[in-house]
Amino acid sequence: MTEFLTWSPISLGRWFGTAVRVHISLIAFIVFRLLETAVTLAAKGEFRQLPATACWLGLLLLALALHELAHALTAYWLDCDQEDAHIWPLGTLVGPSFVPRSSENFLVALAGPLMSGAIFLGAAIGVHVIAGAQFAWSPFGNYALNPDGNYLLDASNKYVFDAGAPRLASGALATPLSPIWLIGWFGFLNYILMICNLFIPALPFDSGRMLRAYLASTSVVSTRESIAAPWTAHAFALLLGLIGLVRLATWQTDGLTVIGLGILVEWLVRSEARMLEDGGFFEDGVFGYDFSEGYTSLESGTPKVRPYRESALKRWRRRRSDLRRQRRTIREAAEEKRMDEILEKLHREGRSALTAEEHRFLVRVSTRYRNRTKNT
């Protein structure tokens, strides 16, 4: 799981102290959509829609940049540390986090959907005021209408469809690459970002971070978080799967995308559960205990002995756990070395000599050590 979440080959630098990278899934999505459009249009002998596809993909990159900029600005304003941001097609790809949760983390997570929501509302109002057009309110896209109000069919007897294009007063969709089309598509992409990140309270979406930050701030030992957050994620993964099946039953290919999102949510919540079992989520385990061997650390009797013959699955999971612990140990050793260097600089030159990044690193690592000491 960790390798997938951090597979971001393109770095965009640091935005107000937050390291921002482009995730491999965004690169794959852009390449796939361009190739899909090119192959489809090549079969028809025309390439007029290829510039339109490239244009809305560019608008998507702009919407994602503004979404992440809102997160970074809010974190900088609140002096709240964030982990590296990995941008994927629906915002920031977020997994189980080592950053301590607080009300500030809630506000940082909320900033992205609020930015996307403000842009989409502005675009919806703009297309209506400028051209009397109707915004694409359905997250599955917009269809052209006949003068009698029925769906318009093309020469091949298929519905005239353009996902983010506004519908004009005549019932036709806005012409690709026209100003109204650009405004409508940009608003539609931000609309999708807001819906996914605000109304799916599960990782990797922002509302999953918001839910965990809220539960952590209202529960002393995170009991409610450990129960409510995973079950909420399971429920929404199931809901997304059902919605996707309904879309497929009505011959809508976007049902596969919705099912894929449900699978991703379920995979992350199961991965989070394994991290909890391995003691990786709260550094030394939940409430300061190590549950990697079950509950034997709480028993006064003889520890549970691992069976002599392990199944292949158990051996694989145990090796994965050992590798995670090894990577965590290496990371902690590097952080301790960096901490010693910063403390030496602080002692030698004073607090004013520290850079903003060094100050944030010092606060983050100090907070983690305090929480670990408190839990033990």
Residue, then its C-alpha position, 0 to 999 in steps of 0.5 A: m500500500t505504501e509503495f502505491l500511495t507514494w509512487s509520485p515520479i514528478s515533483l512540483g516543489r514545495w508549496f508554502g512548506t508542503a512538498v507536492r508531487v504528481h502521483i502515477s495514477l494522474i499521469a496514467f489517467i491523462v495518457f489513457r484518456l488521450l489515447e482512448t480519444a485518439v483511437t476512438l476518433a481514428a476509427k471514425g476518421e476524424f480528430r476534431q474532439l482530440p483538442a477538446t479532450a486535451c483542453w479539459l485535461g488541462l483544466l483538470l490539472l488547473a483545478l487540482a493545483l488550486h485544490e492543493l494550493a488551498h490545502a497548503l495555504t491553510a496549513y501554512w496559515l495555521d502552522c499545521d504540518q502536512e505530509d507530502a501531497h500526492i496529486w491524483p485525478l480526484g485531489t490528494l491521494v491520502g492514506p493512513s497518516f502519521v501526522p497527529r490529528s487535531s482541529e487544525n488538520f480538520l480545517v486543512a482537509l476542509a480547505g480543498p473542497l471549499m476552494s473547489g466548491a467556490i469555483f464551481l458555484g462561480a462557474a455555474i452562476g457565470v454560465h447562467v448569467i452570460a449565456g442563460a445556460q444550464f450547468a451540468w449538475s449531474p456528476f455523470g455528465n450532461y446530455a443535449l435535448n430536443p426542443d420537445g425536451n427529449y434527449l437528442l440523438d446523433a446520426s448513429n442513434k446515440y445520445v449527444f453527450d459532453a460531460g462538462a459542457p453547459r446546456l444552452a437555452s436551445g437544448a444544445l450543448a455548448t460548442p467545444l472550446s468556446p468560452i462558455w464551454l471552458i467555463g462550464w467544464f472548469g466548473f464541472l471538474n471542480y464540482i466533481l472534486m468537491i462532491c468526492n472529497l466532501f461527501i465520501p467520508a473515507l480515505p483517500f478523500d479529504s472528508g476521510r481526513m476530516l472525519r478522523a480529525y474530528l473523532a480524534s479530537t472528541s475521544v481521549v483514546s481514539t476508541r470512537e475513531s477506531i470503530a466509527a471511521p473504518w465502518t463508515a469507510h466500509a459502508f461507503a465502499l459498499l454504496l459506491g459498489l452498488i451505484g456502480l453496478v446500477r450504472l453498469a446495469t443501465w449500460q453506462t461505462d462510468g459504472l466501472t469507475v465508480i466500482g473502482l473507487g469503492i474498491l480503492v476505499e475498501w482496500l485502504v481501510r483494510s490496509e489501515a486495519r493491518m497497520l493498526e495490527d502491526g502497531g504502525f499507525f500510532e508508532d508504538g501501537v494503539f494506546g502504547y501497546d504492540f498488537s502485532e502478535g495479537y493481544t498477548s502483550l496484555e496477558s500475564g501468561t506465556p506469550k503466544v508462540r507462532p505455529y511451526r508451519e505457517s501458511a504462505l499468506k501468513r509468511w507473506r504478511r509477516r514479511r511485509s510487516d517486518l519490512r514496514r518496521q524496518r523502513r520505519t526504523i530507518r526513517e526514525a533514525a534519519e529524523e533523529k539525526r536531522m533533529d540533532e543537527i537542528l538542535e545543534k544549530l539552534h544552540r549555536e546560532g539561536r532560534s532566528a537562524l532556523t529556516a521555516e522548513e527546519h522550524r516545521f520539522l522540529v515542531r512535527v517531530s517533537t509533537r510525535y515524540r510527545n504523543r508517543t511518550k504520552n501513550t506509553 
